[in-house]
Amino acid sequence: MNSIKFVAIGLIIAGILGLAYGGFSYTKDSTVVKIGTLEISAKEKKTVNIPMWAGIGAIVVGGLLLVMGSKKG
């Protein structure tokens, strides 16, 4: 399998996961106060939403790459 097919399959999988989950969240550590050696930090939970059009677009582009890549090879 060539690299175009790997990218195509990756886009299709990413698009399906984006549609299924709708986004992802992660925890970010940030320093609130730092005085000398004393440091107080806080954990913030951030959420990234993936738009539906981006998931559908990734699936379509991945499918097109997969079809066009197989026609050339």
The first five atom37 places (N, CA, C, CB, O) and aatype in JSON, in Angstrom:
{
  "aatype": [12, 2, 15, 9, 11, 13, 19, 0, 9, 7, 10, 9, 9, 0, 7, 9, 10, 7, 10, 0, 18, 7, 7, 13, 15, 18, 16, 11, 3, 15, 16, 19, 19, 11, 9, 7, 16, 10, 6, 9, 15, 0, 11, 6, 11, 11, 16, 19, 2, 9, 14, 12, 17, 0, 7, 9, 7, 0, 9, 19, 19, 7, 7, 10, 10, 10, 19, 12, 7, 15, 11, 11, 7],
  "atom_mask": [
    [1, 1, 1, 1, 1],
    [1, 1, 1, 1, 1],
    [1, 1, 1, 1, 1],
    [1, 1, 1, 1, 1],
    [1, 1, 1, 1, 1],
    [1, 1, 1, 1, 1],
    [1, 1, 1, 1, 1],
    [1, 1, 1, 1, 1],
    [1, 1, 1, 1, 1],
    [1, 1, 1, 0, 1],
    [1, 1, 1, 1, 1],
    [1, 1, 1, 1, 1],
    [1, 1, 1, 1, 1],
    [1, 1, 1, 1, 1],
    [1, 1, 1, 0, 1],
    [1, 1, 1, 1, 1],
    [1, 1, 1, 1, 1],
    [1, 1, 1, 0, 1],
    [1, 1, 1, 1, 1],
    [1, 1, 1, 1, 1],
    [1, 1, 1, 1, 1],
    [1, 1, 1, 0, 1],
    [1, 1, 1, 0, 1],
    [1, 1, 1, 1, 1],
    [1, 1, 1, 1, 1],
    [1, 1, 1, 1, 1],
    [1, 1, 1, 1, 1],
    [1, 1, 1, 1, 1],
    [1, 1, 1, 1, 1],
    [1, 1, 1, 1, 1],
    [1, 1, 1, 1, 1],
    [1, 1, 1, 1, 1],
    [1, 1, 1, 1, 1],
    [1, 1, 1, 1, 1],
    [1, 1, 1, 1, 1],
    [1, 1, 1, 0, 1],
    [1, 1, 1, 1, 1],
    [1, 1, 1, 1, 1],
    [1, 1, 1, 1, 1],
    [1, 1, 1, 1, 1],
    [1, 1, 1, 1, 1],
    [1, 1, 1, 1, 1],
    [1, 1, 1, 1, 1],
    [1, 1, 1, 1, 1],
    [1, 1, 1, 1, 1],
    [1, 1, 1, 1, 1],
    [1, 1, 1, 1, 1],
    [1, 1, 1, 1, 1],
    [1, 1, 1, 1, 1],
    [1, 1, 1, 1, 1],
    [1, 1, 1, 1, 1],
    [1, 1, 1, 1, 1],
    [1, 1, 1, 1, 1],
    [1, 1, 1, 1, 1],
    [1, 1, 1, 0, 1],
    [1, 1, 1, 1, 1],
    [1, 1, 1, 0, 1],
    [1, 1, 1, 1, 1],
    [1, 1, 1, 1, 1],
    [1, 1, 1, 1, 1],
    [1, 1, 1, 1, 1],
    [1, 1, 1, 0, 1],
    [1, 1, 1, 0, 1],
    [1, 1, 1, 1, 1],
    [1, 1, 1, 1, 1],
    [1, 1, 1, 1, 1],
    [1, 1, 1, 1, 1],
    [1, 1, 1, 1, 1],
    [1, 1, 1, 0, 1],
    [1, 1, 1, 1, 1],
    [1, 1, 1, 1, 1],
    [1, 1, 1, 1, 1],
    [1, 1, 1, 0, 1]
  ],
  "atom_positions": [
    [[0.84, -1.17, 0.0], [0.0, 0.0, 0.0], [0.89, 1.24, 0.0], [-0.95, -0.01, 1.21], [1.87, 1.32, 0.74]],
    [[0.53, 2.2, -0.83], [1.35, 3.41, -0.87], [0.86, 4.44, 0.14], [1.34, 4.01, -2.29], [-0.15, 4.23, 0.82]],
    [[1.58, 5.53, 0.23], [1.29, 6.53, 1.27], [-0.05, 7.24, 1.05], [2.41, 7.55, 1.31], [-0.68, 7.65, 2.02]],
    [[-0.49, 7.38, -0.19], [-1.77, 8.04, -0.46], [-2.91, 7.22, 0.13], [-1.97, 8.24, -1.97], [-3.87, 7.78, 0.67]],
    [[-2.82, 5.9, 0.03], [-3.87, 5.05, 0.6], [-3.87, 5.12, 2.12], [-3.69, 3.61, 0.14], [-4.94, 5.09, 2.74]],
    [[-2.68, 5.21, 2.74], [-2.61, 5.36, 4.2], [-3.25, 6.67, 4.63], [-1.14, 5.31, 4.67], [-4.0, 6.69, 5.61]],
    [[-2.97, 7.75, 3.92], [-3.57, 9.06, 4.25], [-5.08, 9.01, 4.06], [-2.95, 10.17, 3.37], [-5.83, 9.53, 4.88]],
    [[-5.52, 8.37, 2.97], [-6.95, 8.26, 2.69], [-7.67, 7.49, 3.79], [-7.18, 7.58, 1.34], [-8.72, 7.92, 4.27]],
    [[-7.12, 6.37, 4.2], [-7.72, 5.57, 5.25], [-7.71, 6.33, 6.58], [-6.99, 4.22, 5.4], [-8.67, 6.27, 7.35]],
    [[-6.61, 7.05, 6.85], [-6.53, 7.86, 8.06], [-7.58, 8.96, 8.09], [0.0, 0.0, 0.0], [-8.18, 9.21, 9.14]],
    [[-7.82, 9.61, 6.95], [-8.84, 10.65, 6.87], [-10.24, 10.06, 7.09], [-8.78, 11.36, 5.53], [-11.06, 10.65, 7.78]],
    [[-10.49, 8.91, 6.5], [-11.79, 8.27, 6.67], [-12.02, 7.9, 8.13], [-11.9, 7.02, 5.77], [-13.1, 8.14, 8.67]],
    [[-11.02, 7.32, 8.76], [-11.16, 6.94, 10.17], [-11.32, 8.18, 11.05], [-9.93, 6.13, 10.64], [-12.15, 8.18, 11.96]],
    [[-10.55, 9.23, 10.78], [-10.67, 10.46, 11.56], [-12.05, 11.1, 11.37], [-9.57, 11.46, 11.15], [-12.63, 11.62, 12.33]],
    [[-12.57, 11.05, 10.16], [-13.9, 11.6, 9.91], [-14.98, 10.83, 10.63], [0.0, 0.0, 0.0], [-15.91, 11.42, 11.19]],
    [[-14.88, 9.5, 10.62], [-15.86, 8.67, 11.32], [-15.79, 8.93, 12.83], [-15.62, 7.17, 11.03], [-16.83, 9.06, 13.48]],
    [[-14.59, 9.0, 13.37], [-14.44, 9.27, 14.81], [-14.95, 10.67, 15.16], [-12.96, 9.13, 15.23], [-15.55, 10.87, 16.22]],
    [[-14.7, 11.64, 14.28], [-15.19, 12.99, 14.51], [-16.7, 13.05, 14.53], [0.0, 0.0, 0.0], [-17.28, 13.78, 15.34]],
    [[-17.35, 12.3, 13.65], [-18.81, 12.27, 13.64], [-19.35, 11.5, 14.85], [-19.32, 11.63, 12.35], [-20.38, 11.88, 15.41]],
    [[-18.68, 10.44, 15.23], [-19.17, 9.61, 16.33], [-19.04, 10.33, 17.68], [-18.4, 8.29, 16.37], [-19.97, 10.28, 18.48]],
    [[-17.92, 10.99, 17.93], [-17.68, 11.61, 19.23], [-18.03, 13.09, 19.26], [-16.26, 11.42, 19.62], [-18.4, 13.59, 20.31]],
    [[-17.92, 13.79, 18.15], [-18.25, 15.21, 18.11], [-17.22, 16.13, 18.72], [0.0, 0.0, 0.0], [-17.4, 17.34, 18.7]],
    [[-16.15, 15.59, 19.25], [-15.1, 16.41, 19.84], [-14.3, 15.61, 20.85], [0.0, 0.0, 0.0], [-14.51, 14.41, 21.03]],
    [[-13.37, 16.29, 21.5], [-12.56, 15.64, 22.53], [-12.19, 16.67, 23.58], [-11.29, 14.98, 21.91], [-12.25, 17.88, 23.33]],
    [[-11.79, 16.19, 24.73], [-11.38, 17.09, 25.8], [-10.02, 16.67, 26.33], [-12.43, 17.11, 26.95], [-9.61, 15.52, 26.21]],
    [[-9.32, 17.64, 26.9], [-8.01, 17.39, 27.48], [-7.83, 18.28, 28.7], [-6.89, 17.63, 26.43], [-8.54, 19.27, 28.86]],
    [[-6.89, 17.91, 29.54], [-6.61, 18.67, 30.75], [-5.3, 19.43, 30.57], [-6.55, 17.75, 31.99], [-4.29, 18.86, 30.16]],
    [[-5.34, 20.71, 30.9], [-4.17, 21.57, 30.75], [-3.75, 22.06, 32.13], [-4.46, 22.77, 29.79], [-4.56, 22.61, 32.87]],
    [[-2.48, 21.87, 32.46], [-1.94, 22.39, 33.71], [-1.44, 23.81, 33.48], [-0.79, 21.47, 34.26], [-0.69, 24.06, 32.53]],
    [[-1.84, 24.72, 34.34], [-1.36, 26.09, 34.22], [-0.94, 26.6, 35.6], [-2.46, 27.02, 33.6], [-1.55, 26.28, 36.61]],
    [[0.11, 27.39, 35.6], [0.63, 27.96, 36.84], [-0.19, 29.19, 37.19], [2.15, 28.31, 36.72], [-0.28, 30.13, 36.4]],
    [[-0.78, 29.18, 38.38], [-1.6, 30.3, 38.82], [-0.74, 31.32, 39.54], [-2.74, 29.81, 39.73], [-0.8, 32.51, 39.23]],
    [[0.07, 30.87, 40.51], [0.92, 31.76, 41.3], [2.3, 31.13, 41.42], [0.31, 32.05, 42.71], [2.42, 29.93, 41.68]],
    [[3.33, 31.94, 41.24], [4.7, 31.47, 41.43], [5.46, 32.52, 42.21], [5.4, 31.16, 40.06], [5.73, 33.62, 41.71]],
    [[5.79, 32.18, 43.45], [6.55, 33.08, 44.31], [7.78, 32.32, 44.78], [5.69, 33.59, 45.54], [7.69, 31.43, 45.62]],
    [[8.92, 32.67, 44.23], [10.16, 31.98, 44.58], [10.07, 30.5, 44.21], [0.0, 0.0, 0.0], [9.86, 30.15, 43.05]],
    [[10.22, 29.65, 45.22], [10.14, 28.21, 44.96], [8.72, 27.68, 45.13], [11.09, 27.46, 45.89], [8.45, 26.53, 44.8]],
    [[7.82, 28.51, 45.64], [6.43, 28.12, 45.82], [5.67, 28.31, 44.52], [5.78, 28.92, 46.97], [5.7, 29.39, 43.92]],
    [[5.01, 27.28, 44.09], [4.27, 27.34, 42.84], [2.91, 26.7, 43.03], [5.06, 26.64, 41.69], [2.81, 25.56, 43.5]],
    [[1.87, 27.41, 42.67], [0.51, 26.89, 42.74], [-0.01, 26.75, 41.32], [-0.42, 27.81, 43.6], [0.01, 27.7, 40.53]],
    [[-0.48, 25.56, 41.02], [-0.97, 25.32, 39.66], [-2.41, 24.84, 39.72], [-0.08, 24.29, 38.92], [-2.89, 24.34, 40.73]],
    [[-3.09, 25.01, 38.6], [-4.48, 24.59, 38.48], [-4.63, 23.77, 37.21], [-5.43, 25.82, 38.47], [-3.92, 23.97, 36.23]],
    [[-5.57, 22.85, 37.25], [-5.86, 22.04, 36.08], [-7.15, 22.56, 35.44], [-5.99, 20.52, 36.46], [-8.17, 22.7, 36.1]],
    [[-7.06, 22.82, 34.15], [-8.22, 23.29, 33.41], [-8.62, 22.22, 32.41], [-7.92, 24.62, 32.7], [-7.77, 21.66, 31.71]],
    [[-9.9, 21.94, 32.34], [-10.4, 20.99, 31.35], [-10.87, 21.77, 30.13], [-11.55, 20.11, 31.94], [-11.77, 22.6, 30.22]],
    [[-10.25, 21.49, 29.01], [-10.57, 22.15, 27.75], [-11.31, 21.17, 26.85], [-9.3, 22.69, 27.06], [-11.01, 19.98, 26.84]],
    [[-12.27, 21.67, 26.09], [-13.03, 20.85, 25.17], [-12.89, 21.42, 23.77], [-14.52, 20.78, 25.59], [-13.05, 22.62, 23.56]],
    [[-12.61, 20.56, 22.81], [-12.5, 20.94, 21.41], [-13.64, 20.25, 20.67], [-11.1, 20.55, 20.79], [-13.72, 19.02, 20.63]],
    [[-14.52, 21.05, 20.08], [-15.64, 20.49, 19.31], [-15.24, 20.37, 17.85], [-16.9, 21.37, 19.47], [-14.64, 21.27, 17.27]],
    [[-15.59, 19.24, 17.26], [-15.31, 19.01, 15.84], [-16.62, 19.21, 15.08], [-14.71, 17.56, 15.58], [-17.59, 18.49, 15.32]],
    [[-16.66, 20.17, 14.16], [-17.9, 20.4, 13.43], [-18.27, 19.2, 12.55], [-17.76, 21.66, 12.56], [-17.41, 18.46, 12.09]],
    [[-19.57, 19.04, 12.34], [-20.05, 17.92, 11.54], [-19.52, 18.01, 10.1], [-21.59, 17.88, 11.53], [-19.19, 16.99, 9.49]],
    [[-19.44, 19.23, 9.57], [-18.97, 19.38, 8.2], [-17.52, 18.94, 8.06], [-19.13, 20.82, 7.74], [-17.12, 18.46, 6.99]],
    [[-16.72, 19.08, 9.11], [-15.32, 18.66, 9.04], [-15.22, 17.13, 9.0], [-14.53, 19.21, 10.24], [-14.38, 16.59, 8.27]],
    [[-16.05, 16.45, 9.77], [-16.06, 14.98, 9.73], [-16.51, 14.45, 8.39], [0.0, 0.0, 0.0], [-15.9, 13.54, 7.83]],
    [[-17.58, 15.04, 7.87], [-18.08, 14.61, 6.55], [-17.06, 14.93, 5.47], [-19.44, 15.28, 6.23], [-16.84, 14.12, 4.57]],
    [[-16.45, 16.1, 5.56], [-15.43, 16.49, 4.58], [-14.24, 15.55, 4.58], [0.0, 0.0, 0.0], [-13.71, 15.21, 3.53]],
    [[-13.81, 15.13, 5.78], [-12.67, 14.21, 5.88], [-13.02, 12.87, 5.25], [-12.25, 14.02, 7.35], [-12.18, 12.26, 4.58]],
    [[-14.24, 12.4, 5.46], [-14.66, 11.13, 4.86], [-14.7, 11.24, 3.34], [-16.04, 10.7, 5.4], [-14.24, 10.34, 2.64]],
    [[-15.25, 12.34, 2.83], [-15.35, 12.53, 1.37], [-13.97, 12.64, 0.74], [-16.17, 13.78, 1.04], [-13.69, 11.99, -0.27]],
    [[-13.1, 13.46, 1.33], [-11.75, 13.62, 0.78], [-10.97, 12.31, 0.86], [-10.98, 14.74, 1.53], [-10.25, 11.96, -0.07]],
    [[-11.1, 11.59, 1.96], [-10.44, 10.3, 2.1], [-10.94, 9.29, 1.07], [0.0, 0.0, 0.0], [-10.16, 8.54, 0.5]],
    [[-12.26, 9.29, 0.84], [-12.81, 8.4, -0.19], [-12.33, 8.75, -1.59], [0.0, 0.0, 0.0], [-12.02, 7.87, -2.39]],
    [[-12.27, 10.05, -1.87], [-11.77, 10.47, -3.19], [-10.3, 10.11, -3.37], [-11.94, 11.98, -3.37], [-9.91, 9.65, -4.45]],
    [[-9.5, 10.31, -2.33], [-8.09, 9.92, -2.42], [-7.93, 8.42, -2.62], [-7.34, 10.37, -1.16], [-7.06, 7.97, -3.36]],
    [[-8.77, 7.65, -1.95], [-8.7, 6.2, -2.06], [-9.06, 5.75, -3.47], [-9.62, 5.54, -1.03], [-8.4, 4.88, -4.03]],
    [[-10.1, 6.35, -4.05], [-10.53, 5.98, -5.4], [-9.51, 6.45, -6.42], [-11.9, 6.58, -5.72], [-9.14, 5.69, -7.31]],
    [[-9.06, 7.7, -6.31], [-8.11, 8.24, -7.29], [-6.74, 7.56, -7.16], [-7.95, 9.76, -7.11], [-6.06, 7.35, -8.16]],
    [[-6.36, 7.21, -5.95], [-5.08, 6.51, -5.77], [-5.09, 5.12, -6.36], [0.0, 0.0, 0.0], [-4.06, 4.65, -6.84]],
    [[-6.25, 4.45, -6.34], [-6.31, 3.09, -6.91], [-6.38, 3.14, -8.43], [-7.52, 2.33, -6.35], [-5.96, 2.19, -9.09]],
    [[-6.9, 4.22, -9.0], [-6.97, 4.33, -10.46], [-5.58, 4.56, -11.06], [-7.91, 5.48, -10.86], [-5.29, 4.08, -12.16]],
    [[-4.7, 5.31, -10.33], [-3.37, 5.58, -10.86], [-2.48, 4.35, -10.76], [-2.74, 6.75, -10.11], [-1.62, 4.13, -11.61]],
    [[-2.69, 3.54, -9.7], [-1.82, 2.42, -9.46], [-2.22, 1.22, -10.13], [0.0, 0.0, 0.0], [-1.55, 0.19, -10.0]]
  ]
}
